[in-house]
Amino acid sequence: MRRTALPRPPRPASRGRVVALLTAVLLTLAALLGLTATALPASAATDYTQSVTQLNASQTQITFIPTTAALYVDVHYLVNGANQQNFRMANSNGTWTQTVSSLTAGNVLEYWFTYEKNGPQYDTPHFTYTQTGGTTGTVATPTFSPAGGTFSSAQTVTLADSTSGASIRYTTDGSTPTASSTLYSTPLSITATTTVKAIGILSGSTNSAVASATYTISTAPSTVATPTFSPAGGTFSSAQTVTLADSTSGAGIRYTTDGSTPTASSTLYSTPLTVSATTTVKAIGILSGLTNSAVASATFTIGTSVGCPAQSDTPDFGPNVHVFDPTMSSASIQATLDAQFAQMKDTNTAQFSENRVADLYKPGTYSVEDNVGFYTSVAGLGQNPDDVIINGDVTVDAFNSEDAGNATQNFWRSAENLAINPSSGTDRWAVAQAAPFRRIDVHGNLALYPASYGYASGGYIADTKVTGQASSISQQQWYTRDSNLGSWSGGVWNMVFSGVNGAPANTFPSPPETTLATTPVSRDVPYLYIDSTGKYRVFEPSLRTNASGPSWASGSTPGTSAPMSQFYVVKAGDTAATINTALSEGCNLFVTPGVYHLSQTLNVTKANTVILGIGYPTFVPDNGVNAMQVADVDGVRLKGLLFDAGTTNSAALLTVGPSGSSASHAANPTTIQDVFFRIGGEVAGKATASLVVNSSDTIIDHIWAWRADHGNAGTVGWTTNTADNGLIVNGNNVEATGLFVEHYQKYEVTWNGQNGKTIFFQNEMPYDVPNQAAWISPTGVNGYAAYKVGANVTTHEAWGLGSYCYFNVNPAVNAYHAFEVPNTAGVKFHDALTVSLGNVGTITHVINDTGAQTATNTTPSNVVSFP
């Protein structure tokens, strides 16, 4: 993610998130906010050291080392007195650097610095440096294509070095290469498990660091993928047409319907099965030369009416849920919040941990400071937001010193269904993706940027009221739905509003505000509350059309209420089997904070099933199963879930409706809200697709589908955390409000259904494309579009869309366009943009052949209307 209107270099590699904000922007913001630069202190000579090192004939590195830690350092430079450039320097353990490229011998570099010191910022004198023609510095480390990994067949490995004129010496016996090792000239053929090591060498330069990659060539027999059923097994009121499929190309499926284990002699599947009575179908996949698949099994219960066995109305939510009561002392509540936050706040240690927590406030008034860390949900237990009053703050900021004012990794946290009287008049919610702010009444202002005015990468607000001003400042993009604002301030690249009273006028691209008067179809999230008798219930808000303002603006939110006696509480110790049993019995699910490994697919077959998660409960599919499948039925509500891909590839993490679904659900659609998907980061996850929507009329309201660009060691890489697609929509009349999809390896969004609508889309293309040959679309153009509308679609409309590239593995990579759509009058796009972050790679056009190539200075290429 990233933010701000001008080019900024990426954040340090240890963070993994790329930041592309221009220093000029923050300096402008500083001026607006009353911040000024200060002359250097008299002790300037001892306040810092600076130097210039020539890396090669065309590149020079500027270095700045402050005597004491600085929050930020900006460098400004001119080449031969022209074209001033401004960059936030990269920090590595207190040493700040910036590389200047495209220099030639004799170029004069004039440069100076602006840096923070204990609050104020200072400007240094100007310095000069002249580029020489000689080759100095260190040769770049060689790269391998493909990267090392485990493969089922021999691999052809290409070595490359980005230093012009450098040669490569390599070894394949595990020894360290030297100048006497074998000279690389042609691609290597790796037929057995081998470690390749290589160095780059160039006369007059220091040899590169040693690059190493291990190629494990597996000779074990491959296994056919396990067959899948559509619909998944479950309880149905009528006969079902069941389709079997196997993802292994060329595999046949053998099945039984008498409960016996299928073999190679069982009935060969050829056409869909009609199941008119309760039946267990078992199937295996078979392909000559491969091991037969595991046995897949699904039971279809026909014509049996079941109901959820009565559950407790005052359940035990487990140790990861904190329920606060206004009779408790503020000190004791604060102590619990502080201890929890200390465990959950740190970007380095908590971001990919398995800690999960929820803070629930019973109706009443509290005087606390609730700082919200990773995997934390904060919610009121009133039926309406003002039933719970926080005199204090519910805050997200760039909390850690190592974040250096950077909020671009503030993922996976939420606030909901309460009112805030901010301690200073302004509440702060400086977040990135997967951090919804819902059903909140802010009695004051709302700041969506860090206190340091640093980077931020958001974000989403819905069903909320802010009596004062909501300010985005350094936020790159933001989406606000069905809310009331006193006013709005700021806009970097892509600020989108629908159904928001007090929203700015539609002025894209200058300022970059896209405003729709209403939201075509919306429904607020289901939420937990406690009634006057002390029993827990779940409120299910009604469907709204052409909505404007919060659902509770005129009193209570319209809708219905369900008792907790109809909800099975999922907590530690539950398995896929126990969860599926509860679903088959007709229960809704209330999923408490935790990480749940699934050995089988969760099958949601009953209309109007509610699956409500708090504290970012995480479903991890094991052994290549799909995590969850929803039948083509009315009114299923999924809210507050994280699907984290397992290390064996799943065909999809979540599927809504079987392939070919055709029923209308316009009066009672399925809703997918605050549901997030992750491929890699904690583990080396793999899934072909994250979300597949086959059911018509589905509402996708705030998802983040993320193929990780950073994470724990060994969990990210082009051949490590593999994923083709973030979202595939095959159903008709599907609407997406708040769609965040990033880094997938093929079409990140594919929309095949008719009459689809998207309001707000944010995307980053995959960072780690190794070379152009590895990333060519089926149409033959460079790269895959981030958002593709199918060739047969005749009606589709979208508003406020941004796609960014940052090809840091190979900056020569190009995407021909970010949006690929049929050229027909019924397919309409409004306010779309592309950006090359730091000019690391290019996007030639915005949509089809329309729109300028991405600029070199991290500014957008905009298309206001298409066609």
Buried (B, 14 or more C-beta within 10 A) or exposed (E): BBBBBBBBBBBBEEBBBBBBBBBBBBBBBBEEEEBEBEEBEEEEEEBBEBEBBBBBBBBBBBBBBBEEEBBBBBBBBBBEEEEEBBBBBBBEEEBBBBEBEEBEEEBEBBBBBBBBBEEEBBBBEEBEBEBBEEBBBBBBBBBBBBBBBEBEEEBEBBBBBBBEBBBBBBBBEEEEBEEEBEEBEEEBEBEEEBBBBBBBBBEEBEBBEBBBBBBBBEEEEEBBBBBBBBBBBBBBEEEBEBBBBBBBEEBBBBBBBEEEEBEEEBEEBEEEBEBEEEBBBBBBBBBEEBEBBBBBBBBBBBEEEEEBEEBEBEBEBBEBBBBBEBEBEBEEBBEBBEEBBEBBBBBEEBBBBEBBBBBBBBBBEBBBBBBBBBBBBBBBBBBBBBBBBBBBBBBBBBBBEBBBBBBBBBBBBBBBBBBBBBBEEBBBBBBBBBBBBBBBBBBBBBBBBBBBBBBBBBBBBBBBBBBBBBBBBBBBBBBBBBBBBBEBBBBBBBBBBBBBBBBBEBBBBEEBBBBBEBBBBBBBBBBBBBBEEEBBBBBBBEBBEEBBBBBBBEEEBEBEEBBBBBBBBBBEEBBBEEBBEBBBBBBBBBBBBBBBBBEBBBBBBBBBBBBBBBBBBBBBBBBBBBBBBBBBBBBBBBBBBBBBBBBBBBBBBBBBBBEEBEEEBEEBBBBBBBBBBBBBBBBBBBBBBBBBBBBBBBBBBBBBBBBBBBBBEEBBBBBBBBBBBBBBBBBBBBBBBBBBBBBBBBBBBBBBBBBBBBBBBBBBBBBBBBBBEBBEBEEEBBBBBBBBBBEEBEBBBBBBBBBBBBBBBBBEBBBBBBBBBBEBEEBBBBBBBBBBBBBBBBBBBBBBEBBBBBBEBBBBBBBEEBE
